[in-house]
Structure formats: C-alpha cells, structure tokens
C-alpha cells in the first residue's frame, strides 16, 4: 500500500467508530468589563424608562448564543457558550423564558476562581435579578432545605424546578426550613406541578402559602 493510500482502501470497506467524538463548546469573547458596566447601568438607571433602555442595550450588546426563543413571550435563553453545561439548567431556563423572563447565563469571566457563582440574570422590562438554579428530584424536605441554603450562598433568589411528586405540605416544610434563619434569601421562584410561583420569604412563612400551593393556579 502506498503512503497516500488509506486503510479503508486496502480493506475494501470503511471503518466506523463506536462513538461520536464530543465537540467542545464554542465560547464567545465577551467583553467582561463592558458587561459588568452594562449591568451596573441597569441597576443605576434613575427611572423605569432608563432601566428598560439599559436592559435592551445589555441584551443586544453581545452576539449571544441563543439556546431558546419563546414564540409567545418573545423571551430568550442566552449564554456566551454554544453549549449550556447542565441539561437541567437549560430546561429550567427555558421554563423561565416561557414565564416572560429573558435569561442570560452569567459569563464565567465575571468570577474569580474561588468566588461563589450564581447561574443566571433574569431580565424583564425594568427588572434585573441574579438567581441560582436548582433542580429538585427529591421528596425529602430536609434535602430541599439544604439545596436552598447552598443556593443562597450564590444568590438571594433561587429558582427551584421541582420534578418530584412531593406533597405541598412537605414542600412547604422544605421551603420554610431552608429560608427560616437564612438572612440571605429574598425570594424563591418555584416551578411545581406545571405551575409557576414567585414566593417572597414573608409569603413562605404566612398561612396563605398552604392555599397558594394547593390551589395549583400559580402565583406571580
């Protein structure tokens, strides 16, 4: 066989690999200094009109990778990478876009090596929120409480995407155990039984929480 000839030619057949080589995600070169400045401008804008304008600039200032666009809300899931690392985070982000939030995964360059990292920015009109994403597959209140506590080290708002068949009473038990003496928590954004709930800490500890979760209408 000559040097330029292939093994396939010698054998008379092609060789198939038993696996597909995993392609590495492509990363955009996000200008971190500009991004942080844009975020600060969103927070510092003096009025509602100014906040809306700054948020629009933030969303359009970088050619983000678009992982999902919702036809009804017009909201999108954006990141600096061609691939979102965890499938459950992408799934939860899509649910948030369906609930009328633009979701921007925080660029990795924002954080130093040992920094506590939140997952996403949630943007809507004049709202910009930092949030940590948690997928819940357990029915144990104690485990939910631990996930809330660990998430609160990253952000004051936690998105809980409940995939288990936990009862409302056990879920409330977990929510209260995770937020009770936790001064870092401001709000839980909850997906439960195909409904969406925005639950400020005070509401979690009110009597109303039982009716809100049991009527299954959602709460925003």
SULSUL-V29007 format. One record per run of one state. SS is the DSSP state (hx for helix, st for strand, lp for the rest). FROM is the first residue (numbers start at 1). TO is the last residue. Records with the same first field share a line. If there is no record, write none. Layout:
SS = FROM-TO + FROM-TO
This chain:
lp = 1-6 + 12-26 + 28-31 + 45-47 + 61-64 + 70-75 + 80-80 + 82-86 + 99-101 + 106-107 + 111-119 + 125-126 + 137-140 + 153-156 + 163-167 + 180-186 + 193-194 + 205-207 + 215-218 + 220-220
hx = 7-11 + 32-44 + 48-60 + 87-98 + 108-110 + 141-152 + 168-179 + 201-204 + 208-214
st = 27-27 + 65-69 + 76-79 + 81-81 + 102-105 + 120-124 + 127-136 + 157-162 + 187-192 + 195-200 + 219-219
